[in-house]
C-alpha cells in the first residue's frame, strides 16, 4: 500500500456500536503509520471509573456525582507491542479489559450524554489530533470533534450482525452473556446515541457511508484505500 504514504490528514470514523470501527481504525493507522485514538474507549473509561466510585448504582447514573469525579480522571494511551495497538489507562492504571464488559456497555450511553463529560473528552481528543496524522473513531468525530477532517467515514451494519460480533467477542473472553441480551443492548444503544441532546450520532454531510454487514476486513481495507487515494488526489490539485 505504498500509494498511501502522502500528506498527513485527520481521518474521522463515526458510526454505530459494534460496527468494527476500532478494528477498522487500528488497521488504517497501522498501514499509514498514524496514531489511533479510540474515543469510545475514553467514554467507557469514564463510565468504568464512575461505576467503581459509586456514581452508578443498579444501572442508574448519578450525573452530578459523575461530573464531580471528572477532575480526578486522567486518560492516556500506551502502545502495547503484544497487541500491536494502544491500551487505555486511567490515572496510570491499565483498564483495557475492564472497559469492555456488558456492565460498562449498558451504562456508557447515559454517561457519554452528560455535557461536562463530552466537553472534557472532546477537548482531550482535539489536543491529541492537533498535529494531524491521526485516525479517530467514535460517535461525533466528524460532526463535533473534527468537523474539518479531510476524510470522514460513517460506518453502519445490520443490528443482528453487530450483536453477533459482540456476542462472539464477549463469549471468547469467557463472559456469560446471551445473544438476546447483546442484541437488546445494541438496539438500545443505537436509540440512545441518536436521540441524545448533546452531540447525537449522525452522519456528517460530507461523510462517506461504509456498510460492512457483509464485508471482510480485506474488502473494507480495499474500500478505504480507494477513498484515501481519492482524497489525496483532491488535496494535491
FIKOLZA-1660 file (N, C-alpha, C; in steps of 0.1 Angstrom, whole numbers, plus 5000, padded with zeros to 4 digits):
% residues 237
   i   px   py   pz ch aa at
   1 5008 4988 5000  A  X  N
   1 5000 5000 5000  A  X CA
   1 5009 5013 5000  A  X  C
   2 5019 5012 4992  A  X  N
   2 5029 5023 4991  A  X CA
   2 5022 5036 4986  A  X  C
   3 5011 5035 4979  A  X  N
   3 5004 5047 4974  A  X CA
   3 4998 5056 4985  A  X  C
   4 4998 5050 4997  A  X  N
   4 4991 5057 5008  A  X CA
   4 5000 5067 5016  A  X  C
   5 5013 5066 5013  A  X  N
   5 5023 5074 5020  A  X CA
   5 5024 5088 5015  A  X  C
   6 5014 5097 5019  A  X  N
   6 5013 5110 5013  A  X CA
   6 5010 5120 5024  A  X  C
   7 5003 5131 5021  A  X  N
   7 5001 5141 5031  A  X CA
   7 4993 5136 5043  A  X  C
   8 4997 5140 5055  A  X  N
   8 4991 5135 5067  A  X CA
   8 4978 5143 5069  A  X  C
   9 4967 5135 5072  A  X  N
   9 4954 5141 5074  A  X CA
   9 4947 5136 5086  A  X  C
  10 4936 5141 5089  A  X  N
  10 4927 5135 5100  A  X CA
  10 4917 5127 5094  A  X  C
  11 4916 5114 5099  A  X  N
  11 4905 5105 5094  A  X CA
  11 4896 5103 5105  A  X  C
  12 4883 5107 5103  A  X  N
  12 4873 5106 5113  A  X CA
  12 4863 5095 5110  A  X  C
  13 4862 5086 5119  A  X  N
  13 4853 5074 5117  A  X CA
  13 4842 5074 5127  A  X  C
  14 4830 5076 5123  A  X  N
  14 4818 5076 5132  A  X CA
  14 4809 5064 5128  A  X  C
  15 4800 5061 5137  A  X  N
  15 4790 5050 5134  A  X CA
  15 4785 5044 5146  A  X  C
  16 4777 5033 5144  A  X  N
  16 4770 5026 5154  A  X CA
  16 4779 5017 5162  A  X  C
  17 4775 5013 5174  A  X  N
  17 4783 5004 5182  A  X CA
  17 4784 4990 5176  A  X  C
  18 4796 4984 5178  A  X  N
  18 4799 4971 5173  A  X CA
  18 4799 4970 5158  A  X  C
  19 4802 4981 5152  A  X  N
  19 4804 4980 5137  A  X CA
  19 4818 4976 5133  A  X  C
  20 4827 4975 5143  A  X  N
  20 4841 4972 5140  A  X CA
  20 4849 4985 5137  A  X  C
  21 4844 4996 5142  A  X  N
  21 4851 5009 5139  A  X CA
  21 4865 5009 5145  A  X  C
  22 4867 5004 5157  A  X  N
  22 4880 5004 5163  A  X CA
  22 4890 4995 5155  A  X  C
  23 4885 4983 5151  A  X  N
  23 4893 4974 5144  A  X CA
  23 4897 4980 5130  A  X  C
  24 4887 4986 5124  A  X  N
  24 4890 4993 5111  A  X CA
  24 4900 5004 5112  A  X  C
  25 4898 5012 5123  A  X  N
  25 4906 5024 5125  A  X CA
  25 4921 5019 5129  A  X  C
  26 4922 5009 5137  A  X  N
  26 4935 5004 5140  A  X CA
  26 4943 4999 5128  A  X  C
  27 4936 4992 5119  A  X  N
  27 4942 4987 5107  A  X CA
  27 4947 4999 5098  A  X  C
  28 4938 5009 5097  A  X  N
  28 4942 5021 5089  A  X CA
  28 4955 5027 5095  A  X  C
  29 4954 5029 5108  A  X  N
  29 4966 5036 5115  A  X CA
  29 4978 5028 5113  A  X  C
  30 4978 5015 5114  A  X  N
  30 4989 5006 5113  A  X CA
  30 4995 5008 5098  A  X  C
  31 4986 5008 5088  A  X  N
  31 4991 5008 5075  A  X CA
  31 4997 5022 5071  A  X  C
  32 4991 5032 5077  A  X  N
  32 4996 5046 5074  A  X CA
  32 5007 5051 5083  A  X  C
  33 5009 5044 5094  A  X  N
  33 5018 5049 5104  A  X CA
  33 5012 5061 5112  A  X  C
  34 4999 5061 5113  A  X  N
  34 4991 5072 5120  A  X CA
  34 4989 5068 5135  A  X  C
  35 4985 5077 5143  A  X  N
  35 4982 5075 5157  A  X CA
  35 4967 5071 5157  A  X  C
  36 4963 5061 5164  A  X  N
  36 4949 5057 5166  A  X CA
  36 4944 5061 5179  A  X  C
  37 4933 5068 5179  A  X  N
  37 4927 5072 5192  A  X CA
  37 4913 5067 5192  A  X  C
  38 4910 5058 5202  A  X  N
  38 4897 5051 5204  A  X CA
  38 4889 5060 5214  A  X  C
  39 4881 5069 5208  A  X  N
  39 4873 5078 5217  A  X CA
  39 4862 5070 5225  A  X  C
  40 4857 5059 5219  A  X  N
  40 4847 5051 5226  A  X CA
  40 4853 5046 5238  A  X  C
  41 4866 5042 5238  A  X  N
  41 4873 5036 5250  A  X CA
  41 4874 5047 5260  A  X  C
  42 4875 5060 5256  A  X  N
  42 4876 5071 5266  A  X CA
  42 4863 5072 5274  A  X  C
  43 4852 5071 5267  A  X  N
  43 4839 5072 5273  A  X CA
  43 4837 5060 5282  A  X  C
  44 4841 5049 5277  A  X  N
  44 4840 5037 5286  A  X CA
  44 4848 5038 5298  A  X  C
  45 4860 5044 5297  A  X  N
  45 4869 5046 5308  A  X CA
  45 4863 5054 5319  A  X  C
  46 4856 5065 5315  A  X  N
  46 4849 5074 5324  A  X CA
  46 4838 5066 5331  A  X  C
  47 4831 5058 5323  A  X  N
  47 4820 5050 5328  A  X CA
  47 4825 5040 5338  A  X  C
  48 4836 5033 5335  A  X  N
  48 4841 5024 5345  A  X CA
  48 4845 5031 5358  A  X  C
  49 4851 5042 5357  A  X  N
  49 4856 5050 5369  A  X CA
  49 4843 5054 5377  A  X  C
  50 4833 5058 5370  A  X  N
  50 4820 5061 5377  A  X CA
  50 4814 5049 5384  A  X  C
  51 4815 5038 5378  A  X  N
  51 4809 5025 5384  A  X CA
  51 4818 5022 5396  A  X  C
  52 4831 5023 5395  A  X  N
  52 4840 5019 5406  A  X CA
  52 4839 5029 5418  A  X  C
  53 4834 5041 5416  A  X  N
  53 4834 5051 5426  A  X CA
  53 4820 5055 5430  A  X  C
  54 4810 5046 5428  A  X  N
  54 4797 5048 5433  A  X CA
  54 4788 5058 5426  A  X  C
  55 4792 5063 5414  A  X  N
  55 4784 5073 5407  A  X CA
  55 4773 5066 5398  A  X  C
  56 4774 5053 5397  A  X  N
  56 4764 5045 5390  A  X CA
  56 4760 5033 5399  A  X  C
  57 4747 5032 5403  A  X  N
  57 4743 5021 5411  A  X CA
  57 4730 5015 5405  A  X  C
  58 4731 5002 5404  A  X  N
  58 4719 4994 5398  A  X CA
  58 4715 5000 5384  A  X  C
  59 4726 5004 5377  A  X  N
  59 4723 5009 5363  A  X CA
  59 4719 5024 5362  A  X  C
  60 4717 5030 5374  A  X  N
  60 4712 5044 5374  A  X CA
  60 4725 5053 5376  A  X  C
  61 4726 5063 5366  A  X  N
  61 4737 5072 5366  A  X CA
  61 4734 5084 5374  A  X  C
  62 4742 5087 5384  A  X  N
  62 4741 5100 5392  A  X CA
  62 4750 5110 5384  A  X  C
  63 4743 5119 5376  A  X  N
  63 4751 5128 5368  A  X CA
  63 4759 5138 5376  A  X  C
  64 4754 5143 5387  A  X  N
  64 4761 5152 5395  A  X CA
  64 4774 5146 5400  A  X  C
  65 4773 5133 5405  A  X  N
  65 4784 5126 5410  A  X CA
  65 4795 5123 5399  A  X  C
  66 4790 5120 5387  A  X  N
  66 4799 5117 5376  A  X CA
  66 4807 5130 5373  A  X  C
  67 4800 5141 5372  A  X  N
  67 4807 5154 5370  A  X CA
  67 4817 5158 5381  A  X  C
  68 4813 5155 5393  A  X  N
  68 4822 5158 5404  A  X CA
  68 4835 5149 5403  A  X  C
  69 4834 5137 5397  A  X  N
  69 4846 5129 5396  A  X CA
  69 4855 5133 5385  A  X  C
  70 4850 5140 5375  A  X  N
  70 4858 5143 5363  A  X CA
  70 4872 5149 5366  A  X  C
  71 4874 5158 5375  A  X  N
  71 4887 5164 5378  A  X CA
  71 4897 5153 5382  A  X  C
  72 4892 5142 5387  A  X  N
  72 4901 5131 5392  A  X CA
  72 4906 5122 5381  A  X  C
  73 4900 5123 5369  A  X  N
  73 4903 5113 5359  A  X CA
  73 4913 5119 5349  A  X  C
  74 4923 5111 5347  A  X  N
  74 4933 5113 5337  A  X CA
  74 4934 5101 5328  A  X  C
  75 4933 5103 5315  A  X  N
  75 4932 5092 5305  A  X CA
  75 4944 5093 5296  A  X  C
  76 4951 5082 5294  A  X  N
  76 4962 5081 5284  A  X CA
  76 4962 5068 5277  A  X  C
  77 4969 5068 5266  A  X  N
  77 4971 5056 5257  A  X CA
  77 4986 5052 5257  A  X  C
  78 4988 5039 5258  A  X  N
  78 5002 5034 5256  A  X CA
  78 5002 5023 5246  A  X  C
  79 5012 5023 5238  A  X  N
  79 5013 5013 5228  A  X CA
  79 5017 4999 5234  A  X  C
  80 5009 4989 5230  A  X  N
  80 5012 4975 5235  A  X CA
  80 5017 4967 5224  A  X  C
  81 5030 4964 5223  A  X  N
  81 5036 4957 5212  A  X CA
  81 5030 4943 5210  A  X  C
  82 5025 4937 5221  A  X  N
  82 5020 4923 5220  A  X CA
  82 5007 4923 5213  A  X  C
  83 4999 4934 5214  A  X  N
  83 4986 4935 5207  A  X CA
  83 4988 4943 5194  A  X  C
  84 4999 4950 5193  A  X  N
  84 5001 4959 5181  A  X CA
  84 4991 4970 5181  A  X  C
  85 4987 4974 5193  A  X  N
  85 4977 4985 5194  A  X CA
  85 4979 4992 5208  A  X  C
  86 4972 5003 5210  A  X  N
  86 4974 5011 5222  A  X CA
  86 4964 5006 5232  A  X  C
  87 4968 5005 5245  A  X  N
  87 4960 5002 5256  A  X CA
  87 4956 5015 5263  A  X  C
  88 4944 5015 5270  A  X  N
  88 4940 5027 5276  A  X CA
  88 4942 5026 5291  A  X  C
  89 4946 5037 5297  A  X  N
  89 4949 5038 5312  A  X CA
  89 4941 5049 5318  A  X  C
  90 4937 5047 5330  A  X  N
  90 4930 5057 5338  A  X CA
  90 4939 5060 5350  A  X  C
  91 4943 5072 5352  A  X  N
  91 4952 5075 5363  A  X CA
  91 4964 5066 5365  A  X  C
  92 4969 5061 5353  A  X  N
  92 4981 5052 5353  A  X CA
  92 4978 5038 5354  A  X  C
  93 4965 5034 5356  A  X  N
  93 4961 5020 5357  A  X CA
  93 4955 5015 5344  A  X  C
  94 4960 5003 5340  A  X  N
  94 4955 4997 5328  A  X CA
  94 4941 4992 5330  A  X  C
  95 4932 4997 5321  A  X  N
  95 4918 4993 5322  A  X CA
  95 4912 4987 5308  A  X  C
  96 4921 4984 5299  A  X  N
  96 4917 4979 5286  A  X CA
  96 4907 4968 5287  A  X  C
  97 4909 4958 5295  A  X  N
  97 4899 4947 5296  A  X CA
  97 4887 4951 5304  A  X  C
  98 4888 4959 5314  A  X  N
  98 4877 4962 5323  A  X CA
  98 4866 4970 5316  A  X  C
  99 4870 4978 5306  A  X  N
  99 4860 4987 5300  A  X CA
  99 4852 4980 5289  A  X  C
 100 4855 4967 5286  A  X  N
 100 4847 4960 5276  A  X CA
 100 4836 4951 5281  A  X  C
 101 4833 4952 5294  A  X  N
 101 4822 4943 5299  A  X CA
 101 4809 4948 5296  A  X  C
 102 4799 4939 5297  A  X  N
 102 4785 4943 5294  A  X CA
 102 4780 4953 5304  A  X  C
 103 4785 4953 5316  A  X  N
 103 4781 4963 5326  A  X CA
 103 4784 4977 5322  A  X  C
 104 4796 4979 5317  A  X  N
 104 4801 4992 5312  A  X CA
 104 4793 4995 5299  A  X  C
 105 4791 4985 5290  A  X  N
 105 4783 4988 5278  A  X CA
 105 4769 4993 5281  A  X  C
 106 4763 4988 5291  A  X  N
 106 4749 4992 5295  A  X CA
 106 4748 5006 5300  A  X  C
 107 4759 5011 5305  A  X  N
 107 4759 5024 5311  A  X CA
 107 4766 5035 5304  A  X  C
 108 4773 5032 5293  A  X  N
 108 4782 5042 5286  A  X CA
 108 4774 5052 5279  A  X  C
 109 4762 5049 5273  A  X  N
 109 4755 5059 5266  A  X CA
 109 4750 5070 5275  A  X  C
 110 4743 5067 5287  A  X  N
 110 4739 5079 5295  A  X CA
 110 4751 5087 5301  A  X  C
 111 4762 5080 5303  A  X  N
 111 4774 5088 5308  A  X CA
 111 4779 5097 5297  A  X  C
 112 4780 5092 5285  A  X  N
 112 4785 5099 5274  A  X CA
 112 4776 5111 5269  A  X  C
 113 4763 5111 5274  A  X  N
 113 4754 5121 5271  A  X CA
 113 4755 5133 5280  A  X  C
 114 4763 5132 5291  A  X  N
 114 4765 5143 5301  A  X CA
 114 4774 5154 5294  A  X  C
 115 4769 5166 5294  A  X  N
 115 4776 5177 5287  A  X CA
 115 4790 5178 5292  A  X  C
 116 4792 5178 5305  A  X  N
 116 4806 5181 5311  A  X CA
 116 4815 5169 5307  A  X  C
 117 4810 5157 5306  A  X  N
 117 4818 5146 5302  A  X CA
 117 4823 5148 5288  A  X  C
 118 4814 5151 5279  A  X  N
 118 4817 5153 5265  A  X CA
 118 4827 5165 5263  A  X  C
 119 4825 5176 5270  A  X  N
 119 4833 5187 5269  A  X CA
 119 4848 5184 5273  A  X  C
 120 4849 5176 5284  A  X  N
 120 4863 5172 5288  A  X CA
 120 4870 5163 5278  A  X  C
 121 4862 5153 5273  A  X  N
 121 4869 5144 5264  A  X CA
 121 4871 5149 5250  A  X  C
 122 4861 5158 5246  A  X  N
 122 4863 5164 5232  A  X CA
 122 4876 5173 5233  A  X  C
 123 4878 5180 5243  A  X  N
 123 4890 5189 5244  A  X CA
 123 4903 5180 5244  A  X  C
 124 4902 5169 5251  A  X  N
 124 4914 5160 5251  A  X CA
 124 4916 5154 5237  A  X  C
 125 4905 5150 5230  A  X  N
 125 4906 5145 5217  A  X CA
 125 4912 5155 5207  A  X  C
 126 4907 5167 5208  A  X  N
 126 4912 5177 5198  A  X CA
 126 4927 5180 5201  A  X  C
 127 4931 5180 5213  A  X  N
 127 4945 5182 5216  A  X CA
 127 4954 5170 5210  A  X  C
 128 4949 5158 5212  A  X  N
 128 4956 5146 5206  A  X CA
 128 4957 5147 5191  A  X  C
 129 4947 5153 5184  A  X  N
 129 4947 5153 5170  A  X CA
 129 4953 5165 5163  A  X  C
 130 4958 5174 5171  A  X  N
 130 4962 5187 5166  A  X CA
 130 4973 5186 5155  A  X  C
 131 4982 5176 5157  A  X  N
 131 4993 5175 5148  A  X CA
 131 4989 5168 5135  A  X  C
 132 4977 5163 5134  A  X  N
 132 4972 5155 5122  A  X CA
 132 4979 5142 5122  A  X  C
 133 4977 5134 5111  A  X  N
 133 4982 5121 5111  A  X CA
 133 4976 5112 5121  A  X  C
 134 4963 5113 5123  A  X  N
 134 4955 5105 5133  A  X CA
 134 4943 5099 5127  A  X  C
 135 4939 5088 5133  A  X  N
 135 4927 5081 5129  A  X CA
 135 4919 5081 5142  A  X  C
 136 4907 5086 5142  A  X  N
 136 4899 5087 5155  A  X CA
 136 4885 5082 5152  A  X  C
 137 4880 5073 5160  A  X  N
 137 4867 5068 5158  A  X CA
 137 4858 5071 5170  A  X  C
 138 4845 5072 5168  A  X  N
 138 4836 5075 5179  A  X CA
 138 4822 5077 5173  A  X  C
 139 4815 5087 5179  A  X  N
 139 4801 5090 5175  A  X CA
 139 4799 5104 5169  A  X  C
 140 4809 5113 5173  A  X  N
 140 4807 5127 5169  A  X CA
 140 4820 5132 5164  A  X  C
 141 4829 5124 5158  A  X  N
 141 4842 5129 5154  A  X CA
 141 4841 5138 5142  A  X  C
 142 4834 5134 5132  A  X  N
 142 4833 5142 5120  A  X CA
 142 4823 5154 5122  A  X  C
 143 4814 5153 5132  A  X  N
 143 4805 5164 5133  A  X CA
 143 4809 5174 5144  A  X  C
 144 4816 5170 5155  A  X  N
 144 4819 5179 5166  A  X CA
 144 4834 5180 5168  A  X  C
 145 4841 5169 5170  A  X  N
 145 4855 5169 5174  A  X CA
 145 4863 5175 5163  A  X  C
 146 4862 5169 5150  A  X  N
 146 4870 5174 5139  A  X CA
 146 4861 5176 5127  A  X  C
 147 4853 5186 5127  A  X  N
 147 4844 5189 5115  A  X CA
 147 4852 5192 5103  A  X  C
 148 4865 5196 5104  A  X  N
 148 4873 5199 5093  A  X CA
 148 4882 5187 5088  A  X  C
 149 4879 5175 5093  A  X  N
 149 4887 5163 5089  A  X CA
 149 4886 5161 5074  A  X  C
 150 4897 5158 5068  A  X  N
 150 4898 5156 5054  A  X CA
 150 4890 5144 5049  A  X  C
 151 4890 5133 5057  A  X  N
 151 4883 5121 5053  A  X CA
 151 4873 5117 5065  A  X  C
 152 4860 5117 5062  A  X  N
 152 4851 5113 5072  A  X CA
 152 4843 5100 5067  A  X  C
 153 4843 5090 5076  A  X  N
 153 4836 5078 5072  A  X CA
 153 4825 5075 5083  A  X  C
 154 4814 5071 5078  A  X  N
 154 4802 5068 5086  A  X CA
 154 4799 5053 5085  A  X  C
 155 4802 5045 5095  A  X  N
 155 4801 5031 5095  A  X CA
 155 4788 5026 5100  A  X  C
 156 4782 5016 5094  A  X  N
 156 4770 5010 5098  A  X CA
 156 4770 4995 5094  A  X  C
 157 4761 4988 5101  A  X  N
 157 4759 4974 5098  A  X CA
 157 4745 4970 5104  A  X  C
 158 4740 4959 5099  A  X  N
 158 4727 4953 5105  A  X CA
 158 4729 4951 5120  A  X  C
 159 4718 4954 5127  A  X  N
 159 4719 4952 5142  A  X CA
 159 4722 4938 5146  A  X  C
 160 4716 4928 5139  A  X  N
 160 4719 4914 5143  A  X CA
 160 4733 4910 5140  A  X  C
 161 4738 4915 5129  A  X  N
 161 4752 4912 5126  A  X CA
 161 4761 4918 5136  A  X  C
 162 4759 4930 5141  A  X  N
 162 4767 4937 5151  A  X CA
 162 4766 4930 5165  A  X  C
 163 4754 4925 5168  A  X  N
 163 4752 4918 5180  A  X CA
 163 4759 4905 5180  A  X  C
 164 4759 4898 5169  A  X  N
 164 4766 4885 5168  A  X CA
 164 4782 4888 5169  A  X  C
 165 4787 4898 5164  A  X  N
 165 4801 4901 5165  A  X CA
 165 4804 4904 5180  A  X  C
 166 4796 4911 5187  A  X  N
 166 4798 4915 5201  A  X CA
 166 4797 4902 5209  A  X  C
 167 4787 4894 5206  A  X  N
 167 4785 4881 5214  A  X CA
 167 4797 4872 5213  A  X  C
 168 4803 4871 5201  A  X  N
 168 4815 4863 5199  A  X CA
 168 4826 4868 5207  A  X  C
 169 4828 4881 5206  A  X  N
 169 4839 4888 5213  A  X CA
 169 4838 4885 5228  A  X  C
 170 4826 4887 5234  A  X  N
 170 4825 4885 5249  A  X CA
 170 4826 4871 5253  A  X  C
 171 4820 4862 5246  A  X  N
 171 4820 4848 5250  A  X CA
 171 4834 4842 5248  A  X  C
 172 4842 4847 5239  A  X  N
 172 4856 4842 5237  A  X CA
 172 4864 4847 5249  A  X  C
 173 4860 4857 5256  A  X  N
 173 4867 4862 5268  A  X CA
 173 4862 4854 5280  A  X  C
 174 4851 4846 5279  A  X  N
 174 4846 4839 5290  A  X CA
 174 4834 4845 5297  A  X  C
 175 4829 4856 5291  A  X  N
 175 4818 4863 5297  A  X CA
 175 4805 4855 5295  A  X  C
 176 4797 4854 5305  A  X  N
 176 4784 4847 5304  A  X CA
 176 4773 4856 5300  A  X  C
 177 4771 4857 5287  A  X  N
 177 4760 4866 5282  A  X CA
 177 4752 4858 5271  A  X  C
 178 4740 4863 5269  A  X  N
 178 4732 4857 5259  A  X CA
 178 4731 4866 5246  A  X  C
 179 4728 4860 5235  A  X  N
 179 4727 4868 5222  A  X CA
 179 4716 4878 5224  A  X  C
 180 4705 4874 5230  A  X  N
 180 4694 4883 5231  A  X CA
 180 4697 4895 5240  A  X  C
 181 4705 4893 5250  A  X  N
 181 4709 4904 5259  A  X CA
 181 4718 4914 5251  A  X  C
 182 4727 4908 5243  A  X  N
 182 4736 4917 5235  A  X CA
 182 4728 4924 5224  A  X  C
 183 4718 4918 5217  A  X  N
 183 4710 4924 5207  A  X CA
 183 4702 4936 5213  A  X  C
 184 4696 4933 5225  A  X  N
 184 4689 4944 5232  A  X CA
 184 4698 4956 5235  A  X  C
 185 4710 4953 5239  A  X  N
 185 4720 4963 5242  A  X CA
 185 4723 4971 5230  A  X  C
 186 4726 4965 5219  A  X  N
 186 4729 4971 5206  A  X CA
 186 4718 4981 5202  A  X  C
 187 4705 4976 5202  A  X  N
 187 4694 4984 5198  A  X CA
 187 4692 4996 5207  A  X  C
 188 4693 4993 5220  A  X  N
 188 4691 5004 5230  A  X CA
 188 4702 5015 5229  A  X  C
 189 4714 5010 5226  A  X  N
 189 4725 5020 5225  A  X CA
 189 4723 5028 5212  A  X  C
 190 4718 5022 5201  A  X  N
 190 4716 5029 5189  A  X CA
 190 4706 5041 5191  A  X  C
 191 4695 5037 5198  A  X  N
 191 4685 5047 5201  A  X CA
 191 4690 5058 5210  A  X  C
 192 4698 5054 5220  A  X  N
 192 4703 5064 5229  A  X CA
 192 4713 5073 5222  A  X  C
 193 4722 5067 5214  A  X  N
 193 4732 5075 5207  A  X CA
 193 4726 5085 5197  A  X  C
 194 4715 5081 5191  A  X  N
 194 4710 5090 5180  A  X CA
 194 4700 5100 5186  A  X  C
 195 4695 5098 5198  A  X  N
 195 4685 5107 5204  A  X CA
 195 4689 5116 5215  A  X  C
 196 4702 5115 5219  A  X  N
 196 4707 5123 5230  A  X CA
 196 4707 5138 5226  A  X  C
 197 4706 5146 5235  A  X  N
 197 4705 5161 5232  A  X CA
 197 4719 5167 5228  A  X  C
 198 4729 5161 5234  A  X  N
 198 4743 5166 5232  A  X CA
 198 4751 5157 5222  A  X  C
 199 4755 5163 5211  A  X  N
 199 4763 5155 5201  A  X CA
 199 4758 5142 5198  A  X  C
 200 4745 5141 5193  A  X  N
 200 4740 5128 5189  A  X CA
 200 4747 5122 5177  A  X  C
 201 4746 5109 5176  A  X  N
 201 4752 5102 5165  A  X CA
 201 4744 5106 5152  A  X  C
 202 4751 5111 5142  A  X  N
 202 4745 5114 5129  A  X CA
 202 4756 5115 5119  A  X  C
 203 4752 5113 5107  A  X  N
 203 4762 5113 5096  A  X CA
 203 4765 5128 5092  A  X  C
 204 4778 5131 5092  A  X  N
 204 4782 5144 5087  A  X CA
 204 4778 5145 5072  A  X  C
 205 4775 5157 5068  A  X  N
 205 4771 5159 5054  A  X CA
 205 4781 5154 5044  A  X  C
 206 4794 5155 5047  A  X  N
 206 4804 5152 5038  A  X CA
 206 4810 5138 5041  A  X  C
 207 4804 5130 5049  A  X  N
 207 4809 5117 5053  A  X CA
 207 4805 5107 5042  A  X  C
 208 4813 5096 5041  A  X  N
 208 4811 5086 5031  A  X CA
 208 4806 5074 5039  A  X  C
 209 4795 5068 5035  A  X  N
 209 4789 5056 5043  A  X CA
 209 4796 5043 5039  A  X  C
 210 4799 5036 5049  A  X  N
 210 4805 5022 5048  A  X CA
 210 4796 5013 5055  A  X  C
 211 4788 5005 5048  A  X  N
 211 4780 4994 5054  A  X CA
 211 4788 4981 5053  A  X  C
 212 4793 4976 5064  A  X  N
 212 4802 4965 5063  A  X CA
 212 4795 4952 5068  A  X  C
 213 4782 4951 5067  A  X  N
 213 4774 4940 5071  A  X CA
 213 4779 4927 5065  A  X  C
 214 4783 4927 5052  A  X  N
 214 4787 4915 5045  A  X CA
 214 4801 4917 5040  A  X  C
 215 4809 4925 5046  A  X  N
 215 4823 4928 5041  A  X CA
 215 4833 4921 5050  A  X  C
 216 4844 4916 5043  A  X  N
 216 4855 4911 5051  A  X CA
 216 4864 4923 5055  A  X  C
 217 4873 4920 5063  A  X  N
 217 4883 4931 5067  A  X CA
 217 4891 4935 5055  A  X  C
 218 4895 4925 5046  A  X  N
 218 4903 4929 5034  A  X CA
 218 4894 4937 5025  A  X  C
 219 4882 4934 5023  A  X  N
 219 4873 4942 5015  A  X CA
 219 4871 4956 5020  A  X  C
 220 4870 4958 5033  A  X  N
 220 4869 4971 5039  A  X CA
 220 4882 4979 5037  A  X  C
 221 4893 4973 5038  A  X  N
 221 4906 4980 5035  A  X CA
 221 4908 4984 5021  A  X  C
 222 4903 4976 5012  A  X  N
 222 4903 4979 4997  A  X CA
 222 4895 4991 4995  A  X  C
 223 4883 4991 5001  A  X  N
 223 4874 5003 5000  A  X CA
 223 4881 5015 5006  A  X  C
 224 4887 5014 5017  A  X  N
 224 4894 5025 5023  A  X CA
 224 4905 5031 5014  A  X  C
 225 4913 5022 5009  A  X  N
 225 4924 5026 5000  A  X CA
 225 4919 5035 4989  A  X  C
 226 4908 5031 4983  A  X  N
 226 4902 5038 4972  A  X CA
 226 4898 5052 4976  A  X  C
 227 4891 5053 4988  A  X  N
 227 4887 5066 4993  A  X CA
 227 4899 5075 4997  A  X  C
 228 4909 5069 5003  A  X  N
 228 4920 5076 5008  A  X CA
 228 4928 5082 4996  A  X  C
 229 4929 5074 4986  A  X  N
 229 4936 5079 4974  A  X CA
 229 4928 5090 4967  A  X  C
 230 4915 5089 4967  A  X  N
 230 4906 5100 4961  A  X CA
 230 4908 5113 4969  A  X  C
 231 4909 5112 4982  A  X  N
 231 4911 5124 4990  A  X CA
 231 4924 5130 4987  A  X  C
 232 4935 5122 4987  A  X  N
 232 4948 5127 4985  A  X CA
 232 4949 5133 4971  A  X  C
 233 4943 5127 4961  A  X  N
 233 4943 5133 4948  A  X CA
 233 4937 5147 4948  A  X  C
 234 4926 5148 4955  A  X  N
 234 4919 5161 4956  A  X CA
 234 4927 5172 4963  A  X  C
 235 4934 5167 4973  A  X  N
 235 4943 5177 4981  A  X CA
 235 4955 5181 4973  A  X  C
 236 4959 5173 4963  A  X  N
 236 4971 5176 4955  A  X CA
 236 4968 5186 4944  A  X  C
 237 4955 5187 4941  A  X  N
 237 4951 5196 4930  A  X CA
 237 4953 5211 4933  A  X  C
% end
